[in-house]
Structure formats: C-alpha cells, structure tokens
C-alpha cells in the first residue's frame, strides 16, 4: 500500500496549535480593501481557530486522522 500524501494546499493554509486545534487565517483581506472599514481590516489580520465541524476533513487532508 502506498504512503498517504499530505495535501499541499492544506499544509500551507493550516497550522496546529499546542493544544491540538487547527489555526487558519481569515478570508476577505486580499483585495477591494477601500470599501472595508479600518476596524474590519484590522480584525481580519489575526488568525482564528478552525470550526470543530471542519476539523475532521482538514485533519484527513493533513494526514493527522
């Protein structure tokens, strides 16, 4: 049986925290920034934890499950 391959796009987008949760970056910060408020853009800078419902799918892509 061949080895499991980690999904290359997923490994660039997700990081594991010390407690085992998955961290991701927020969307909507790449372009069309003029109409977004300063506060909204500032809040989009920070990473957030992946929703628990999405964890099994992403863990499978990262060969963690």
HELIX and SHEET records of a PDB file:
HELIX    1   1 UNK A    8  UNK A   13  1                                   6    
HELIX    2   2 UNK A   38  UNK A   44  1                                   7    
HELIX    3   3 UNK A   52  UNK A   61  1                                  10    
SHEET    1   A 3 UNK A  15  UNK A  16  0                                        
SHEET    2   A 3 UNK A  22  UNK A  24 -1                                        
SHEET    3   A 3 UNK A  48  UNK A  49 -1                                        
END                                                                             
